[in-house]
Amino acid sequence: MVKGGFPVFPVCPSPDATTNRTRRLCLAALLAALVFVLTYVPKIPIPVGYVHLGDSVIYVGALVFARRDAALAASIGSCLADFLGGFPLWIVPTFLIKYVMVWVVWLLTHSRGGARRVPLWQSTLAFLASSLWMAAAYGACGALLYGSVAVGIASLPGLILEGLVNTLVAVVAVMAGKKWHVL
């Protein structure tokens, strides 16, 4: 657009805005890397997939990060673990399931103004609700992908155990974060 003979450019964001965006991007990338490592490395096999500790990072990330940043980091880190772990069939379901997991935790914990004001019992219930969603969604996707309801049902005990273990680890992390005034 030209105004008075001179080109007019949109106003550049302030250096603070750019720094904040860069900081958010770097922290989201760090969260995705943590999700990937704790999903990929400690693999405990179950009939359809494996148990890991990546969901505990997803739960804590949903408390600390912006909703979209945490959801994308959780989804990308988990999908990368599926791809490199030899489960490429699960990439699309994993992306959607992990994205919704973050939204469940975020919606159930951020009604009072963020993670700093959330009681531990409320965080725990949010983690359990997200775990329940994860187990049900992976069970349903397993039934669809493998064409057998029995396969989906057979995976539920392992998925529920995974959710409980990750909830316990996340609750311990939140307690430590509150004690050290990080959360």
Secondary structure, DSSP 8 states (H G I E B T S, - for coil): -EETTEE-------HHHHHHHHHHHHHHHHHHHHHHHHHHSS-EEETTEEE-SHHHHHHHHHHHS-HHHHHHHHHHHHHHHHHHTT-GGGHHHHHHHHHHHHHHHHHHHGGGSSGGG--HHHHHHHHHHHHHHHHHHHHHHHHHHHT-HHHHHHHHHHHHHHHHHHHHHHHHHHHHHHHTT--
